[in-house]
Amino acid sequence: MRISIVYWSLTGHTAEMAEEIASGIRKEGVEAKAFNIHETVSDNEYIESSSGLIIGTPVYLASSVWQIHKWLEEDSKGSNLSGKLGGAFATAHFAQGGADTAIMDLLGLMLVKGMVVYSGGGSFGLPIIHHGPVALDKVGDHFDESREMFRIYGSRFASKAKDLFS
Ligand SMILES: Cc1cc2nc3c(=O)[nH]c(=O)nc-3n(C[C@H](O)[C@H](O)[C@H](O)COP(=O)(O)O)c2cc1C
């Protein structure tokens, strides 16, 4: 079983958290590969053969970036995303900067694609991850302190993918 992570990252924060999620997925014995669509062309065959797809975005103007929309509208066309488990994450400056709005935007796009969205919600207790994990780069040490939460999110996501698809 494999899970793909697709993200856009200009200054590296979203990329770093994508790798944390990938390491959490691998802890569950599931293969994971992350694609930075700012630098690479996504491997649509790999994505097509994945049971899950997690999408990450920096928050720009309290929203997800247009490059992710373009990827979903055009560049992902080679892969059928319907029925895959979907999740979303974001990095942002501030708690009130709109990360939840950005994540909900991505989850909505996944519904349009026929995906099955998942975050774990509050079902596992701490750390609570209602819509998807968020790391803040302008709030004390929040960014580095969030790394473990992203790994846990990856493990929970992989575990749900195994429940559903193994
Ligand atoms: C043009 C622009 C707009 C941004 N808008 C927001 C915003 O609305 N809310 C917020 O909290 N952070 C905002 N940020 C901060 C980024 O979301 C944050 O630094 C993020 O971690 C960058 O991700 P990256 O390093 O993967 O490119 C903005 C940054 C830029 C460059």
The ligand as a MOL file (V3000), in Angstrom:
LIG
                    3D

  0  0  0     0  0            999 V3000
M  V30 BEGIN CTAB
M  V30 COUNTS 31 33 0 0 0
M  V30 BEGIN ATOM
M  V30 1 C 1.9170 36.1620 -0.6360 0
M  V30 2 C 1.7950 35.5490 0.7350 0
M  V30 3 C 0.5720 35.5480 1.3820 0
M  V30 4 C 0.4340 34.9810 2.6590 0
M  V30 5 N -0.7910 35.0010 3.2710 0
M  V30 6 C -0.9090 34.4880 4.5180 0
M  V30 7 C -2.1670 34.4960 5.1700 0
M  V30 8 O -3.2020 34.9390 4.6400 0
M  V30 9 N -2.2550 33.9840 6.4320 0
M  V30 10 C -1.1510 33.4780 7.0850 0
M  V30 11 O -1.2860 33.0520 8.2430 0
M  V30 12 N 0.0610 33.4130 6.4630 0
M  V30 13 C 0.2010 33.8960 5.2040 0
M  V30 14 N 1.4120 33.8230 4.5550 0
M  V30 15 C 2.5290 33.0680 5.1830 0
M  V30 16 C 2.7410 31.6720 4.5730 0
M  V30 17 O 1.5310 30.9370 4.5210 0
M  V30 18 C 3.7290 30.8670 5.4300 0
M  V30 19 O 4.9550 31.5610 5.5680 0
M  V30 20 C 3.9500 29.4730 4.8620 0
M  V30 21 O 4.5950 28.6760 5.8320 0
M  V30 22 C 4.8320 29.4910 3.6030 0
M  V30 23 O 4.9240 28.1700 3.1110 0
M  V30 24 P 6.1640 27.6280 2.2610 0
M  V30 25 O 7.4250 27.9020 3.0720 0
M  V30 26 O 5.9070 26.1870 2.0820 0
M  V30 27 O 6.1750 28.3850 0.9540 0
M  V30 28 C 1.5670 34.4060 3.2900 0
M  V30 29 C 2.8100 34.4050 2.6370 0
M  V30 30 C 2.9320 34.9790 1.3770 0
M  V30 31 C 4.2830 34.9590 0.6870 0
M  V30 END ATOM
M  V30 BEGIN BOND
M  V30 1 1 1 2
M  V30 2 1 2 3
M  V30 3 2 2 30
M  V30 4 2 3 4
M  V30 5 1 4 5
M  V30 6 1 4 28
M  V30 7 2 5 6
M  V30 8 1 6 7
M  V30 9 1 6 13
M  V30 10 2 7 8
M  V30 11 1 7 9
M  V30 12 1 9 10
M  V30 13 2 10 11
M  V30 14 1 10 12
M  V30 15 2 12 13
M  V30 16 1 13 14
M  V30 17 1 14 15
M  V30 18 1 14 28
M  V30 19 1 15 16
M  V30 20 1 16 17
M  V30 21 1 16 18
M  V30 22 1 18 19
M  V30 23 1 18 20
M  V30 24 1 20 21
M  V30 25 1 20 22
M  V30 26 1 22 23
M  V30 27 1 23 24
M  V30 28 2 24 25
M  V30 29 1 24 26
M  V30 30 1 24 27
M  V30 31 2 28 29
M  V30 32 1 29 30
M  V30 33 1 30 31
M  V30 END BOND
M  V30 END CTAB
M  END
